[in-house]
Amino acid sequence: MDITSAINTLLAICGGISIIGGAAAVIWKWIRPAVKMKDRVDQLERNVEKDYRNIEEIKKMQASMSRILIDIMDHQIYGNHTEKMEQDKRELLSLISES
């Protein structure tokens, strides 16, 4: 085997490596956005679940505050309902302390 055939063999091997590397780069460019998008979707799903729980807590708090406002109006109109106001106050305090 002379020097030219050795160089040709070496060049063929290097060409094969560069073709395989180029194909891998093209495949990675196709796959990479999908991988990034999957990670982003997972992160957004976690945020949606957290936001849903927060909205549910806000709804409970608003319902409790609305009941207290109704009790205050009843108290202003009729002059009683203090026991109900105390019960609603305890409930509101427990909701505030949980959040």
SULRA-V220201 format. One record per residue. PHI is phi in whole degrees, -180 to 180 (none if undefined). NEAR is the number of other C-alpha atoms within 10 Angstrom. Layout:
# SULRA-V220201
PHI:NEAR / PHI:NEAR
This chain:
# SULRA-V220201
none:5 / -94:6 / -66:8 / -67:9 / -69:10 / -66:11 / -67:11 / -62:11 / -65:12 / -63:12 / -65:12 / -65:12 / -64:12 / -62:12 / -63:12 / -63:12 / -64:12 / -68:12 / -66:12 / -64:12 / -63:12 / -64:12 / -65:12 / -64:12 / -64:12 / -65:11 / -62:11 / -63:12 / -65:11 / -76:11 / -81:11 / -55:11 / -60:11 / -66:11 / -66:12 / -64:10 / -67:11 / -62:12 / -63:12 / -66:12 / -63:12 / -60:11 / -64:11 / -66:12 / -65:12 / -63:12 / -67:12 / -64:12 / -63:11 / -65:11 / -64:12 / -63:12 / -62:12 / -64:13 / -65:12 / -63:11 / -65:16 / -64:14 / -62:12 / -63:14 / -63:18 / -65:13 / -64:13 / -65:18 / -66:16 / -66:12 / -62:17 / -65:20 / -63:14 / -64:13 / -64:20 / -65:18 / -64:13 / -60:15 / -65:15 / -67:11 / -80:9 / -104:9 / 79:10 / -139:13 / 71:14 / -71:13 / -64:10 / -65:15 / -65:19 / -65:13 / -64:12 / -66:18 / -64:16 / -62:12 / -64:16 / -65:20 / -64:13 / -68:11 / -66:15 / -67:11 / -71:8 / -74:8 / -87:9
